[in-house]
Amino acid sequence: MGEIRDNLLRVREAIGRACERAGRRADEVRLIAVSKTVPAERILEAVEAGCEDFGENYVQEAEAKIAHIGQRGRWHLIGHLQRNKAARAAALFDMVQSVDSDRLAERLNGAAGEAGLRLPVLIEVNAFGEESKTGVPEPQLRALVERVRSLEHLKLEGLMGIPPPADNEADQRRRFRDLYTLWQSLPAESRQELSMGMSADYPAAIAEGATMIRIGTAIFGARQR
Ligand SMILES: *Cc1c(COP(=O)(O)O)cnc(C)c1O
């Protein structure tokens, strides 16, 4: 019990320091506890320690946990989503952060429509030309933004990005700054959230304007797989 609570305390303190240095209020940055591979009982410890937002990578894995924990958390899908799982995802998650193609957006829109809801989404952008990475390549971002904005059952709220690790703070910040600049190019109504920063680099992401940080190992410890 104590371990997750202590980890959360440390992360919250670091968020507070990073916000203070950046002249931001701590409530401008939402902590998303990334609970992939973490069993429901341990997620409940985080709920009890005050965590409200959770990130999961796989629909199937998340399904049982969401059934168990349900409304006590808000659930964000942060992993790559296959189109044939779009309907499940739309029903289960409060936000899908990993929209990266027209066809996926259209599937999610159809599913959200059938469920009678307007689903908050982020577009995941691959801003650094990494071939192995998910996310829409930057040259196609603008067209995808327009497409998602035209779908009536999706609500585009911003961008998610995963910059490659850098070996120094200045380079790391530059990468987050590139994401921030892309985010700034979105229409104002679709620019509430910028999801960037993980356990290894979230202070730099906060310095460059993240509104959501996605933290796994710093809260739950090293993953088994
Ligand atoms: C696993 C994961 C994280 C969390 O990574 P940590 O290094 O454990 O903090 C954040 N975002 C995405 C998209 C992930 O897949």
The ligand as an SDF file (V2000), in Angstrom:
LIG
                    3D

 15 15  0  0  0  0  0  0  0  0999 V2000
    3.8290    2.9190  -21.2670 C   0  0  0  0  0  0  0  0  0  0  0  0
    3.4850    4.2940  -21.7460 C   0  0  0  0  0  0  0  0  0  0  0  0
    3.6760    5.4290  -20.9410 C   0  0  0  0  0  0  0  0  0  0  0  0
    4.2950    5.3810  -19.5550 C   0  0  0  0  0  0  0  0  0  0  0  0
    5.6520    5.1040  -19.6310 O   0  0  0  0  0  0  0  0  0  0  0  0
    6.5980    5.1490  -18.3090 P   0  0  0  0  0  0  0  0  0  0  0  0
    7.9430    5.2920  -18.8810 O   0  0  0  0  0  0  0  0  0  0  0  0
    6.3760    3.8760  -17.6040 O   0  0  0  0  0  0  0  0  0  0  0  0
    6.1680    6.3250  -17.5220 O   0  0  0  0  0  0  0  0  0  0  0  0
    3.2580    6.6530  -21.4350 C   0  0  0  0  0  0  0  0  0  0  0  0
    2.7100    6.7820  -22.6590 N   0  0  0  0  0  0  0  0  0  0  0  0
    2.5310    5.7260  -23.4760 C   0  0  0  0  0  0  0  0  0  0  0  0
    1.9180    5.9400  -24.8080 C   0  0  0  0  0  0  0  0  0  0  0  0
    2.9200    4.4580  -23.0480 C   0  0  0  0  0  0  0  0  0  0  0  0
    2.7610    3.4190  -23.8790 O   0  0  0  0  0  0  0  0  0  0  0  0
  1  2  1  0
  2  3  1  0
  2 14  2  0
  3  4  1  0
  3 10  2  0
  4  5  1  0
  5  6  1  0
  6  7  2  0
  6  8  1  0
  6  9  1  0
 10 11  1  0
 11 12  2  0
 12 13  1  0
 12 14  1  0
 14 15  1  0
M  END
$$$$
